[in-house]
Amino acid sequence: MRLVGDKTNIAMMLIILLSGLTSYAQESHIGNLVGNAKHGKALYQRYCIFCHGPEGDGNGQSAPYLDPKPRDFTKATFKCRSTPSGSLPLDSDLYDTITRGVHASGMPSWRPLLRQERADLVAYIKTFSPRFHEEKPDPPIQMPPEPSTSPESVKRGGQIFQSMNCALCHGKEGRGNGPSAAALTDSRGYPIRPFDLTSGTRLKCGDSDEGIFRDLSTGLDGTPMPSFASALKPDQIWDLVHYIATLRAAAKLADSR
């Protein structure tokens, strides 16, 4: 009888443990919104499962046909964040990505969904990785006000673009065709092309100078794009932002000839 009791106790402990593993990070907090994972699951199964898969590992039915590949939520590694490289994103970062979409990828904007529904999706996405239960995001990076652009700032930014070897991946004209571009892979081993900085105002994680500053400061985790927060001072990052803005204008002029 004692053996039976021991087995029963062990079984009960396993049930409790497993239920705990599937219930972590059941909420998200975006402003005054509180997202609920139970509600988010139904939305995920309707809108997200075909790309990101039932397990959230990026292996949905449509995944083989997409480039770049869908995000693997089980790794909790996200490109678009306001937090430092290696940190979890804020709930608001995930919410913004769902709202905005990811330009030049298969991830569309889900702005037509209600704000509450997007918050619920964030809560459910967090259940795929224990990191959201075990860790807290680092504080977001500090972004000083943008100084006015000037020819001097653009010139300094161009020098930084060269000294930091940005052209190796993005190319001298920023078209994403640098000498290292063809050999680059992401953290899952899939080929990944550097972003074409001349392709328009929309970038992977936003369409503003502040968005470019953030991406240069945080890096795009899971990709070869590093963080420059420790290598450059904030004013140098702003110079680089101003230079990148001129690449679009230069490419448009060259293409019109």
N, C-alpha and C positions, 0 to 999 in steps of 0.2 A: 504493500500500500504506500509505503514511503516513496518508493521509486516512481509510482504513478503520480504521487503528489508532486515530486520534484519535476517530473516531465511537464505536468500541468503548469507549474509555476514558471518554468523556462518558456513554455509556449506563450503564456500570458505576457511575460517580459518582452518576448520578441514582437508580439502584436503591438504592445505599447510603444516599443522602439520604432517599429516600422511606421506606425501611425504618426509618430512625432516627426520622422523624416519627411513625410509627405505633407506636413502641415506647417512647415516653417515659412516665414516671410509671406503670410497670408494677406497682408495689407500693403498699400502704398499710400504715400502722403504727398500730395501736390497742392500747395496752397491750402485752401479750405476743403479740398476734395480728399476723401478717404476711399481708396480703391479696394475692392473685395475680390479675392482670387477665385472664389466659387463662381461669381458672376463672370469674371474674366475668362474662365475656362470655356464657357459656352461660346463666347466671342472668338476665342482662339481657334476653337474647332471649326468655326464657320469661316473665318477670314485668313488665318495664319498657318494652319496645319499643313496645307499643300506644299508650302515652301520649307517651313521650319520643322515639320515632322511632328508626329504624336509625342515623341520624347523630348522635343525642343532641341534636338542635336543638329538641326540643319539638314536633315536627310529626308525631307518630304518628297512626295511624288514628282514635284516639278523641279527639285533641286538639280538633277543632272543636266537640265537644259538652261540653267542660269549661270551667268558670269558677271560679276563675282558671285560666289556661293552664298546661300543664306547664312545668317548668323547662327552659331552654335551657342544656344543659351546656357547649356550645361557648364560651359567654361567660364561664364560671367566675364568675358573679355569683350569690351565694347569700344568701337572707334570713337563715337561721338560722346564726349564727356566734358564736364567743366572741372573735373577732379584731376589730380596729377596722374602721370603714367603709372600703371600698375594698380591703381585704386579702383574700387567699384564705382560705378556712376551713381549720381543722385537719382532719386525717383523722378525728379523733374527732367533730368537728362533723357531718361528712357521715354518719358511722356513727350518731350519735344521731338525725339526721333520718330515716334509713332505719328505724331501730328504732321511733321515736316516731310517725312520720307527720307530716303538717302539717294541723292542725285547720282545719275549714271550707274544705277543698280536696279535690281528687280523689286526693291522695296518702295512701294508707292506712299503717297501721303494718305493718312487715314483721318484727315480733318473732317470728312462727312460724319464720322461717328460722334456721338455726344461726348462732351468732356468727361462725364462720369464713366462712360464706357471705355475711354482711353485709359483712365486711371485704373479701372478694373483689369484691363489687359496688362498694365505694368505690374500689378499685384500678382497676376498669374505667371507672367514671365519670370518673376523672381523665384517662384517655387521650383524651377528647374535646376537651380544650383544651390548647394549648401552654403556657399560663400555669403549669400545674403542673410543667412541665419547666424553665421559664425563671425562675420566681419562687419564693420561700419565703413562707409565711404570716408575718405579723407576730405578735409575742407576744400571747397573749390579754389582754383587759382585766383590770385589777386590780379585784376586788370586795371592798370592806371588809365586815366582819360587819354584818348587818342590826341596826340599833338597834330597841328595842322601839317598837311603834306606840303612839300616844297622840293624844288630841284635838288637841294642839298641832301634832303632826306632820301630821295629816290636814288641819288648817287651812292650814298652810304649803303643803302639797301642792296644795290647791285653788287657792291664790293662784298657784302656779307653773303649774298647768294653764291658768289664764286668761292669765297674762303671756306664756307661750310659745305662745299661740294654738292650743292643742291642740283647742279647741272648734270651730275652723274646719273641721276634718276630722271629728273624732270626735263633735261635738255637745256641747251643754252638759251633757247627762246621760250622755254617753259611748256613745250607741247607734249611732255610726257614721253619723249623719245630719246632719253639719254643713253649713253653706252651701256649702262647696267640694267636698263629697263626690261629687256627681254628675259633676263635670268632671275628676276625677283619672284619670290613666293611669299604667301602669307604664313601665319603660324600653324596652319593645318596642312601646309605643303602644296596648296593650289597656286598656280601662276597668278600674279597680280600686277597690273600695269600701274605705273605712277599716274597721278591725276594730271590731266591736261589743264594747266593753269590758264590757258588762253581760251578755254571753251565757253566762256560766258561768266555772268555774275554769280551763278549758282555753283557752290562747292559741295563737297560731300556732306558737311555738317552745318551748312548755313550759307547765307548770301550777303554777309556784311563784313566790314573790316574787323569788327570785334570777333566774328566767327573765325576769321583767318588767324588772328592773334591767339585765340584760344587753341586752335588746332596746332599751331607752332609751339605753344607752351605745353600742352598736354601730350602731344603726339597722338597717333592713331593706333591704339593698342591692337595687336593681332596682325599688324602690317609692318613693312620695313620703315615706315615713317616714324622717326624718333621724336622725342620731346627735346626742345632746345632751351628749356627753362634754366638748366644749369650752365649752358654754354653761352647764352646771350643775356644781356640786360634788357629790361622791358623797353627802353627807348630804342635799342637795337632791333628788337622784334618789331616794333612799330615801323622802323625804317624798312625792314624786310617786307612788311605788309604793303607799304606804299610802293615799293619796287614791283611786287607781284601784280599790283593793280595796273601798272604800266604795260605789263606783258600782254594783257588782253587788248589794249589799244594798239600796240605795235603789231600784233598778229592780225587784227582786223584791217589795219592799213596795208600790210603786206599782202593779204589775201584779196584785197580789192584791186590790186594793180594788175 
